[in-house]
Amino acid sequence: MDPNLAASLVLFGALTVALGAHLVASLAHGRPLVATRVEREADLPLVGKAPMHAVYRALDPFGRALIHLGIRANTITVASAVIALAAGIAFARGHFGIAAAVAAIASLADGLDGFVARLTNTQSRFGQVLDTTVDRYVDAIFLGGIALYVHESVALLALTLVAIVGSFMVSYASSVERELGQSSGAAPMRRAHRLVFLLLAAALAPIACVTLGPAFELPTVFVAVTAIAVVGNVSAVRRLLRAASQVPAVQIPPAPISEPTREAVASEAE
């Protein structure tokens, strides 16, 4: 079997197991189990938040195992960047199934660092800055790998670069809103959505190649790239414009006119 197809099937199999376990646990508790972290995100098209809740819940045993081994959150963050680099290389070589599987591991590691930090009460400003910085690099690495793969096509390269800009602009819009004390709630095409769309499309690409033909492999990936490029940039611009319109105008009072001193009057008289 083709390694990319095998990697895609393993990834979908793991997602199916996570969804099944989440469904069983929810039925056992008599209610849908939700995570506060996931509830802040917008729904995925057609499926809502269920897959994100299932994956987040699946991190629990892995996070506790890492804590038991004494692995710190910042170490996990750095490891996720290294794994993401391997995924970027796979994207750059057109191995989309393998890239999706490796990128999924990197993304899960990125989720585990915050999980471990919260459980061990080791959150820090440095850890937050490191995590945010790695997130931006990982975004660029995944899409940058695709850009390298399609560099001979001006149109596809340009579209991928627009997607990279869109991913950064969505994060920038969130930073501006936080700085202004505003919130757009569950805005579309935030990082969780970008990862889901890109990884799902990359995992489907080898399946499309086998079932529909090689001509459908790259277009499958670019469905996600196009969505990130268009929705990401539109969402970011709308949020920034809304944030700017909600900022109250600052009235600068005129400088007070003071009474002239005796020295100033004498000086003018001279």
Sequence and secondary structure as in RCSB ss.txt:
>XXXX:A:sequence
MDPNLAASLVLFGALTVALGAHLVASLAHGRPLVATRVEREADLPLVGKAPMHAVYRALDPFGRALIHLGIRANT
ITVASAVIALAAGIAFARGHFGIAAAVAAIASLADGLDGFVARLTNTQSRFGQVLDTTVDRYVDAIFLGGIALYV
HESVALLALTLVAIVGSFMVSYASSVERELGQSSGAAPMRRAHRLVFLLLAAALAPIACVTLGPAFELPTVFVAV
TAIAVVGNVSAVRRLLRAASQVPAVQIPPAPISEPTREAVASEAE
>XXXX:A:secstr
  HHHHHHHHHHHHHHHHHHHHHHHHHHHTS    HHHHTS  BTTTBTHHHHHHHHHHHHHHHHHHHTT  HHH
HHHHHHHHHHHHHHHHHTT HHHHHHHHHHHHHHHHHHHHHHHHTT   HHHHHHHHHHHHHHHHHHHHHHHHHT
TT HHHHHHHHHHHHHHHHHHHHHHHHHHTT   SS TT HHHHHHHHHHHHHHHHHHHHHT GGGHHHHHHHHH
HHHHHHHHHHHHHHHHHHHHHS              HHHHHHHH 
